[in-house]
Amino acid sequence: MRSDDIVGLIMAAGYSTRFGSDKRSATLADGQTLLQATTAMAQPLFHETYVVIRAGDNAAALELNSEAIIRAPETPIGLGTSIGVAFQHLLTHSHRATAAAVLLGDMPWIKPDAFATLLPKATENTIVRPIYDGNAGHPVIFGRQFWPELAGLQGDMGARTIIQKHHNACRLITVADVGVLRDVDRPDDLVMS
């Protein structure tokens, strides 16, 4: 299932402080790096997929070849800054998509069935978020109506304040995939359980 009117945005500009090294290049059991696995999961799902990386990152060293790159500013950087830069890019390049799915670069285990459940629910004026076992996860799909607010984000807060502000527009969709919650913070998290 591929969506032609939803853009994929992979946030991969963080510093991996809890991991102890650059987790984007950590190798998974199948031989792919963490970031490669996440982009490989996302690319077939969207007409366009962007990866947000740090200003000084070498895309080739991260083994990003065909992905469109958005560079976050030098400092300060946080998830909010990465999201803000991504949505500034979409707005200034007159992107015609109706929504954008925000994915985290350290979450490669989301199954296609979860996307098949979430993507059809996205509209220009909704925020779609998966729920597994009562917990909200990723991706979060933001309708175009929210892009200007998202473009103004800075710092490390992410989009939580925008989700809370527009809670009436938020659609929490139950999925049967723990992958929507599973991220990598420490080396032990790389092992699929």
FIKE-822663 format. One record per residue (C-alpha): residue in one letter; y, x negated, z negated. Coordinates in steps of 0.05 Angstrom, whole numbers, plus 5000, padded with zeros to 4 digits. Each point is the difference from the previous one (the first is absolute). Layout:
N
AYXZ/...
//
This chain:
193
M500050005000/R506649705021/S506950294985/D505249925054/D505750284958/I498949614935/V501749274992/G496049544955/L504049534954/I496049474962/M503749694942/A497949264995/A506149624975/G498249944927/Y498849354962/S493150144970/T502149764930/R494150324964/F495149745052/G502049274990/S500549825074/D501950355065/K495050574999/R501650205071/S495949415023/A494350104950/T493350075036/L495850634993/A492450025003/D500250165075/G504149385015/Q506650355013/T506149864958/L502650554957/L506050125046/Q495749975063/A495350534971/T505950454983/T503149945069/A493250105033/M499150644960/A506950265018/Q501149815073/P495150505032/L503350574962/F507249945024/H503549935067/E504249464967/T498649584939/Y505149534967/V498649474948/V505649824952/I499749264980/R504849514966/A505649685040/G496849314997/D492850215015/N496349725059/A496950615034/A494849575036/A497949674934/L498950704972/E495850135063/L504650565022/N499749975076/S501150685033/E503450354942/A507450155002/I503549614945/I505950214957/R502849444956/A502650164930/P506149624976/E499449334963/T501750274931/P499750434960/I493550295023/G495850564971/L496250595026/G506450415004/T503449465041/S494049975048/I499950755008/G507650015010/V499849475055/A494250365035/F503750665003/Q506649675020/H496149715059/L497250685019/L506850334996/T503749475039/H494849965055/S500450755013/H492750104986/R497850705020/A494250094951/T500250604954/A497249624940/A498149314976/A494049814957/V501549464948/L493849584987/L499249414954/G497549345029/D495049924943/M496350675011/P495049905057/W494750484977/I503050685018/K494950375043/P501550355066/D498150674969/A505849944951/F504949885057/A496850585038/T501650454941/L507149744988/L503149875068/P499650725027/K503850244938/A506249565015/T506350335025/E507349795007/N501850324933/T494049854956/I497449424958/V492449965003/R496249624947/P492549954986/I496950174933/Y493349734977/D497150214933/G506850254977/N503749355019/A505249935055/G498849445050/H501849725068/P501950075055/V506150424987/I502450345064/F507550145002/G502950505049/R506049775040/Q504750414957/F499149494944/W500949375042/P507449904986/E498850014924/L494049535007/A504349535042/G504649924939/L494549764952/Q500649324968/G496549614945/D493150124973/M499750754986/G496850235065/A501150725021/R498250334934/T507150254989/I500350335069/I493250334989/Q502450274932/K506750235028/H496550395056/H493950234961/N500550695033/A498849685067/C494149594975/R493050215022/L494649714956/I493550005040/T493349904966/V495649505036/A492949754984/D501749275009/V501249524942/G502949525052/V506750364994/L500649714930/R496649335009/D504749415006/V499349264987/D504049714941/R495249454978/P494549605035/D494550424967/D502850615037/L497849705067/V492850174985/M498250705026/S496450384946/
//
